[in-house]
Amino acid sequence: MTDVYENLENVGIAHFDVKSQLPRWVYEQAMQAARKGEEARAAIKDKHTLEQRQQAIREGLERCIGGMPSSDTPLNAKITGTVAGNGFRVEKVLFEPRPHVYATANVYIPDSLVTPGGAVLLLCGHREQAKHCDEYQTVCHYLVHAGLVVMSLDPVGQGERFGYYDPETKQAPMTSVTEHENVGRQCMPLGDSLARYMLHDAVRAIDYLCTRPEVDPARIGVTGHSGGGTQTSLVMMYDKRIAAAAPGGFIMNRPYFLLTGKAQDAEQKWPGFSAHGFDHEDIILAMAPRPVCVLATTYDSVPIEGPRHTVAVNRSFWEMYGRSDDLRLFEDENVHKFTLPLARTAAAFFSKHLLGKEYVSADDQIQLIPNEQLWCTHSGQVIGEIEQARSVFDENVERLAHFEKAREALSGEERKSRALAWLRKSVFYNRTQCDLNPRPSGGGEVDNMWVLRTIWWSQPGLLNHALQFYDSQLHGQRVPVTIAVWDGGTSQLETHGSWIEETCAAGRIVMVLNPTGIGPLLPHLNSPTDKPFKRFGVMDRHTDELMWLGDSMAAVRTYDVLRAIQLASELKTVDSSDIQLYGSGRYAIYAELAALLDSRVQSVRLVESMGSLAGWIKEPFYDETDSLSFILPGMLRYFDLPDAERWLREEGRLFDSSTLLKSHTAS
């Protein structure tokens, strides 16, 4: 059968362009959400409705990122050293945005400063060295030479904040984007985004600036580029203390970004934000009428059309206050970087709006400081040097324990009821019911087994597909069915060949399901060498966008399994009183969750499935490949996989791995 399985694994689906359907469907959903936002912004005709929108943005963002940690804990800030610069000094600051979470920052103070003045929080992009790398140091120098106090903050996973740093080897197996994505994915089942922690760090940095005698709390600005532009955008929406903002290398809007085919870093994903009708236009709108200068480079991977559009549509909101000149866009003909023209423009912008004076160019005064001299720690890393220093990984584990305790405090009945209600809402989220309209799409007889290819509509715009295998001697009879869900679908038949043959020999139809994006339903690749399930690959991109829309790939595919159950119950060849599910590997979660929601499933068997999402969150190093596929954002606030298994077992519907297959021919 090996050759047969190999041939079946590589057969496509005729008559429909199934490889275009997922990108098209996601894009259409995104455009509907974008239109919702456009209509809401177009309806703003006065200051009152503008302020209502601003409040809705703030509250919506906080919900999307999982809520904000408390800001009531002491900062415990201390200055660990001072470095003399050219016309300024740099104080090296350690503070605790959250207990035992240590943030490192450099505070630049002009020598000429005699009274409290304006300050700028600089939030760094994805440079491993962050605050002390040349690019961001240079920006700090331009700002401080303009007369501003500048606080340059190391983000999580960068600078002196490597979460996985090993003090013995003096190495970190992952930093920056890799660390962000690794730990950021583990935030999601908890209902959080990594943005939760990055925004909170920035808010506490502003708290610290407000304590400095050199700083006027009413004159604090924020800027950053790329990932720092993301953090700047978060602060713009959330913190009303910001007097002026210059976000760089990030402002666009979702429709333009979708056309790039790119994925984004973990803190750049705010689940449900698009579903609320919010977009990058709202990042800018949230600041009105406070001064904003959007910094952009014309040849950026962030399409220049995005910031041009977003600034243009916001102009009317500043005009309501007679302050149209306080919203501007500056473009440098360059690539993705906080370039010198952007730095000069930021310095001039903040000098005008925070100091009330014209900016004098500082090109001849820029003298960078050696990186190590700017370290706030002796070793260059807080992990290993400061006792009990915690990373976001540790915070996730603590957050997990919090939700587990909250779940355990409920009665068993209430816990199950709440979990199933949440699961049903998540899986059926925004779905439009449609007719299945099933039809065969090829087949034949192989070694006494019939093979039938079937397609049907799971929801409008998304076809599903399965291969049915059954003993040819049973042709014409109503036969029980086992719907099989495993990683790779029909592209992995040979791996499961023995099980297929044993199950068919036991008198059952085997329906190997290809849920959305799997097997022949995999979207087109940019090149034959693309790896679609890698980090930031094609499937990650579509899964990310679903989360922006308040959905998830796991929810879509669980719904696909439910539709396959509906299909099986209607087929003339199937004994609908005996529908089983078989889940293998990580995709077994779809079978498990579908069984919870559909009582027509007589039993479900799980083989080599995930033990628990909690166990995965407690694993610091894991294979990121396709790891977004099993995440339902927020699931661990309600239940984990062991709960699902227990409920199915209590209902008598869970096969243990040792349980024999139920045979249609058994006496």
N, C-alpha and C positions, 0 to 999 in steps of 0.2 A: 504493500500500500504506500510505501514511501514516495514513489514517483507520482502516484495519484494525488497524495496530499500536497506535494510540491507544486503540481500543476494547478490544483484548486487554490492554493495560497496566492497565486499570481494572476488569477483571472479577475478582470475588472467588471464593471456593471455597465451594460449597454443601455442606450436610450435616454439616459439622464446624465447631466454633468455634475455628478455627485462630488467631485473634487473641488468644485467652486462653491458648494452650497454652504459650508460652515463660514468661510470668510464673508460671503454675501449676507448670510443671515445675521451674523454678528454686526456687520456694518449697518444693516438696515435697523437693527435694534438701537445701535448707537445714534444713528441719525434721528430716530424718533425721540430719544432722550434729549438730543441737542435741540430739536425743534421745541420741545417742552420748555427748555431754558430760554430759548430765543423769545418765545411768546411771553414768558414771565418778565423778562427784562424789558421787552417792548411795552409792557403794560405799566411800567414805572413812569409816572407823569409828574410826581411831586416829591418833595423831600421826605414826607412821611412814609410813602410807600417804598422809597429808596432805603430808608432806615429799617423798615420791616424786613426787606430783603437782606440787608446786612446782618440783622440778627438771626434770620433763618440760615444764612450761610455759616455763621459761627456755630450755631447749635447743630446744624447738619454735619459739619466737618467733625465736630467732637463725637457725634454718634458713629460716624463712618470709621473713625480710627480707634474706636473702642473705649472712648471716654479718656479723660486726662487724669494722670496721677495727682495726688495731693501736692499742693505747693505750700503746705503749712509746716513742713519740716525745716529745721535749721540748715542754712547753707554751709555752716562751718568753714567759711572761706578763709584761706590763709595765703599769704604771699611767701613763696619759697625762694625768691631771689629777684634781683634787679639787674638789668643790663643797660648800659648807657648807649644811646644811639646818637645820630647826627641831628641834634636839636630836640631831642626827646629822650625819655627813658621807657624801658619796657619792664613792667612788673609781671612776674610769672605767678599765675594764680591757680590754686586748686580749690574746688568747691564741690559740694554734694547736692546735686539737683534732687536726688532721692537718697535715702539713707544707705551709706556704704557704696554708692555709685559715685565715682570720682570723675569730674570733668576737669579738663586742663585747658587753660586759656592764657593768652598774652594780652596784657592791657598796655597800650601805647599812650603816653601822656606827654603832650607838648611842654617843653621847658618854659615857654612863654605864658603858660596858663596861670592866671592869678585869681580868677573868679569861676564859679561853676558855669560850664558851657555845654555845647552840644556833644553828643557821643554817637558812635555808630557801632552796631554789632555786626561783625563780619562772619558769615557762615560759609564754611569752605565746601567746595565741590569734591569730586572723587579723586583727589590726589592723596596717595598713601601718607605722605608727610604732613598733609593738611596745613595747620596754622604756620608751620615753619618752612614750608616749601617756597621756592623762589616766587612762584606765581602769586600766592596769597600774601606773602610778605610784602611784595611790591605794592599791592593794593593798600595794605596797611600804611606803608610809608607815604604814599600819595595823600591818604586821608589825614594822617597825623601832621604832615607838613601844611595841610590846609587849616590846622588849628583845632582839629577834632580829637577827642579821646576815642580810641578804637579798641574794641575787645574782639579778638580773633579766637574763635572757639573750635576745638577739635571735635568733630562728630564721632559718634559711635564707630568703632572699627578703624579709626584713622588717627594719625598723629601719635599721641601717647595713650590711646584707648583701644589697643588691639584686644578684643575679647578673648581670643584663644592663644594669647602669648604664653610661651613656656619659658620661665626665667632661667631654667637650667640650660636649655639649648640656645636661649636668646633668639628664638625663631617663633613665628606665628604661621601655622599652616594655611590660614586664610586671613585676608584683611580687606578693607574698603568694600568694593562692590560684592566680592565673593562672600565676605562675612555678612554684609547687609542682607543679601538674598538668602543665605543659609539660615540665619536666625529670623529673618523677616517672614519666611514661609512658616516657621514654627509659631509665629504670632497669630496666624490667621485662624486656626481652629479654635483659638481662645476668643475670637471676635475682635482681635486687635490688628493694628497695622504698625510696622516699625516707625511710621510717622508719629505715632503716639509718643515715643520716647525722644525722638529728635526734636519735635515741637516743644516738649516739656523741658528739655535741656536748654533750648533757646529762651523760653519764658523765664526759667530760673536765672539764666545769664542776665536778662533784663532786670530781674529782681536785684541781682548783685550790682549792676550798674547804678541802680537807683540808690544804693547805699554809699556810693563813692562821693566824697566831698567835691571832686572835680567835675561832677556831672549834674546838670540840670535835668531832673526826671521828666520834665515836659518837653525836652528836646533830644529824644533818642530816636535814631534812625536804624534801619537794617538793610543790609545788602548781601549778596552772594551770587555765585555763578554755578550753573549746571546743577549738581546735587545741592549746592549752597543756594542756588536760585529756587529749588524746591523748598528748602527749609525757610527761605525768605518768604515764599508764597504762603506757607503754612502760618507763619507769624503774622503776615499781613491780614489774613482772614480772622485770626484768633485774638490777637492782643491789641486792645484799643489804645495802649500807651504809645504805640509807634507813631511818631510825628511825621516821618517821611520814609519812603522805601524805594530801593533801586534793585529790583529782581533782574538777574541776568541769566541768559542761556537756558531758560525754562519756559517762559510764558509763550503760549501758542493757543490752541484749543483742540479738543478731542477729534473732531472730524478731520482737521488737517493732519493731526498726528497719525491717525489710522492709515492714511495714505502712504506713510513712510514704511509701514511694515515692521516697525521696530517695537521692542519690548522696553520696559522701564525697570529701574531698581526698586527694591522693596518699599522704601519710604516714599516712593513716587506713586504708590498704589493706595487709593483711598476707597475701599469697597463700598459700593452703593452711592458714591458721590454723583455719578452721572444719572442714576435712577432718580435722584432728587431734583434733577433738572439743572444741576450746577456744572459749571465748566470753568475754563481759565478766565473767561470774561468776568466771572464772579470773584476771582482772586483780586482783580483790579478794582472791581466795583466795591468790594468790601472796604477799600481805603478812602473812597470819596467822602469829602473833597480834599483830603490830605494829599500833599505832593507825592507823586509817583513818577519815576523815570525808568521805563523799561529798557534794559540794556540788551542789545542783540547783535549778532554777527550775521552778515548777509549770506555767508556760505556755510552756515551751521547745519548740523544734522537735524536740528529743530527747524522746520521749514519757516522761512522768513515771512511767508504769507500769514502765519499764525499770529505773531505779535503785531503785525500791521493791522490785521483785522480786529484783534482784541482791543487795541488802543483806540481804534477808530470808533467802534461801537460804544465805548465808554465815554467818549467825549461829551455827550449830552448831559451826563450826570455831573460832571464838573461845571458845565455851563449853568446848571441850576443854581449854583452858588456864585456865579460870576468869576470862576477861577479856572477857566479853560487852559490857561498857560501852565497850570500846576500839574497837568498830565502830559507827558511827552514820551516819545520813543527816540532812542539814539541807536543808530546802526553803524557798525564798523565793518568795512569790507574785509572780512577775515573768516577764519574757521572757528570751531567751538573752543573758546578760551576767554578767560578774563584778560583781554588784551590791554595794552597801555592806553589806547584811546578810550576804552571803557573805564579804566581806572581813573583817568583824568576827568572824564565826564562825571563819574560818581563823586569825585572830590569836589568838583565845581557845584554839582547839584546839592550836596549836603552842606557845603559852605554857605550857599545862598539861603537854604531853608532852615538850617539849624543854627547858623552863626550870623546870618543876615549880612554877609559881606561877599565881595567878589573873590573868586579863586585866583591865586597867583601860581603859575606853573612851577612844579618842584622837580622837573626832570634832572637838573644838575645837582640835586641834593640827595638823590636816592643812593644809599649805601647799605646794602643788605648785610644782615648779621648772620654769622655761621649758625647752622641749624641747631647744633648741640647746645649752643649758648642760650637758646630759647626754651629748652626743656624745662618743664615744671618739676620733673622728677630726676633723681640721680641716674637711673637706668634708662630713662626714655620711655618707660611704660609703667602704668599704675598697677596692672596685674602683676603680682609677684613681689612688688615693692611695698605696697600698702596693704596691711593686714585686713582681711575680710573684704577686699575690693571686689565688687560684683560687676558682672557684664549683663547685657540684655538677655543672654542665654539664661543666666541665673534668675533674672526677673521673670522670664517666661515660666520657669519651673515653679517659682513662688506663686505666680498668677494662676497656674494650673492647680496648685494645692488649694488656693482660695476657692476656685470654682468647684473642685471636687468636694470640699467641705460643705459648700452651699448646697450641692446636690444631695449629699448624704443627710443633710438636715431635713429633707422632705420625706414624707411617707413614701413607701414603695409605689402605691397607687398613684399618688400625685406626681411623683417623679416620672413615671411612665406616661401618664396622661399629658403632662407638659411637653415631654420629649417628643411624643408622637405628633402632637399638635404643631410643634415647631418644625418637625421634619416634613410633615405634609405641606405646610405653608412654604417651606424652602423648595421642595421638589416640584410643587405645582405652581411656583412663583411665575406670574405673568404669562402662563401658558395659554394658548388658544387651542381648544379642543377641535379636532378635525377628524374626518373619516380616514380609516386606515388605507382604504383602497389597495389591498394587497394584490400582488400578481407574481407569478413565476417569471424568472429571468434566466432560464437555462437549467440544465440538469442532465442526469443520465444514470446508468447502472454500472457499478464497479464492484467486482468480487462479491456478488450476491447482496450488495447494498445499493439502495437508491440514494442519489444525491440530488437535492432540489434547491436551487437558488431562488430566494424570495426577497422582494423589496416591498416596503410599505411606508406610509407617512407617519412619523412619530409626532411631529407638530408641523404647522404650515412652514414650508421651506426646508425642512430637514427629513430626508429619507433615511430609514434604517434598512439593514440588510442582514440576512442570515443564510447559512447553509444548513439544510435539514438532511440528516443521515438516518436511514432506517432499513431494516431487513426487508429485502424485496419480497419475501414470502408473506409479509404482512400487508402488502399493497392492497388497498381497497377496504381495509379494516380501520376501525377507530382505535388508535394506539395512544397510550400515555406518552407524555413528552417531558424531557428534561431540557430546560433552557440553560445553555452554558455561557458563562461570562468569565473571560480571562484576559490577561494582558495580551494585546495584539490581535484579539479576535481570530478571524479566519486566516490571518497571516502567520498563525502559530499552530496550524493543524497537526503537523508532524510531531510536535512536542507532546500533544495530547492524544496521539493516535490510538494508543492502547486503551485509554479510557473510552474513547468514542466507540471502538469496536466492542468492548465489554458491555457498554451500556446498550448498544443496539442488539447485541446477542441476548440481553436480558429482556428483550421485547419492548424497548422504548424508542421513540423518536429522539434523536439528539438535534437540538436547534442551536448551532453555534452563532452567537449574536455578535454583530459588529455595531456597537453603539456609535454615536456621533464622533467623527474624526478618527475612526479606527479601521484597520484593514483597507479595503478599497475606498472607504470614505475619507481617508487621509487627504488633507488639502494638497494642492499643487505645491511643489517645492521650488525655491528659487534656482537651485542647481541640483543635479543628480547626487552630489556629494553631501548635500545638507543632511543634518541629523535632526529630524523634526521634533524629537522629544528631549533634546538637550536644554540646558538652562538658556533662556531667552530664544529658544527655537520657535518654529511656527506654532506649535501647539501651546507653548507657554504664552505666546502673544494673544492668542484667542481666549485662553483661559483668563488671563489678566483682564481683558476687556469685559468678559462676562462678569467678573467680580466688580468692576466699576459700575456695571449695570445692575448690581444687586443680586446677581445670579452666580453660578459656578458650573464648571464642567462636571463635577461630581453630581450636582443636582440634575443637570441635563441628562446625563447618562443613566442615573437612577430612574428618571422619568422614561427614558428609552426602554429600560427593562420592564417597567409597568405596561408600556404599550405592547411590548413583545408578549407579555402575559395575556393582554387583551386579544392580540392576534391569535395566540394559541387556543384560547377559549372559543374562538369563532371558526377555526379551521375544521372542515368536515372530516379530515383524517385524524383528528386529535380527540382522545378521550379527555374532555375538559374537567372531569372529576379527579384527574390525577396529573396535576402540573407540578413539576419539581424545578428547583433552581440549583445549579451547580456553579459555585464561584471558586476560582483558583487564582492565587497571587494577589496583588494589591487591588486589582479590579474586582475582586470578590466583594468588596464593600458595596458595589452597586447592587449585587444580588441580595446581600444581607439587608440593606436598607429597603429595597423594593419588597422583600418578603414581609417586613414589618408593616408595610402600608397596604398590602393586598392579601386578604384572607383566602383568595383562590389558590394561593401557593400552598400545597399540601406539606411540602418540606423543602429545606434548603441544606445543601451540603457545602462546607467550606474547607478548602484544602490549601495549605501554605498561605493563608491569608494573614493580614496584619493582626498582631495580637491586640494592639490598642494604639490610638492616636496619642494617648498620654505617654506611652513608652517611646514613641517616635520623638515627641517633644523633649524627652529627657536624654536623647542621644545627641551629643554635640556634633558628631561627624556622621553624616549619612549620605547616601547616593541621591543627589539632587535630580537625577534624570526622571522626568515625568512626575515629579513629586507634587506638583500642583493638582494633579488629576484626582487625588483622593481627598482633597480638602473641601469641606463645607464650612465656610467662614462662620464661626460662632458655635459650632456643634458641641464643643466641650463645655459650654455653659449649660447644656441640657443633658447630655449623655455621652458615653464612650462606647466603643465596639463591644467590650465585655458585657455592658448593659444590654445591648441589642441581642447578643447571643443568649443571655440569660432569659430575656423575655420570650425569645423564640423557643428555647428549650422548655420553659414553663408551659408554653402552648402545645408542646409535643411536636414542634415543626422543625427542629434542628437535628440533622444527622450528625452524630459524632463521626470522626474520620474512619473509625473502625466499623461503622454500621454498613451493612450490605445494601446495595441498591435494591429498591423495591421492584420486584419483577412483575411484569404484566402476566406472565405465565405461571407465577408461583401459586401453589394450591392454598 
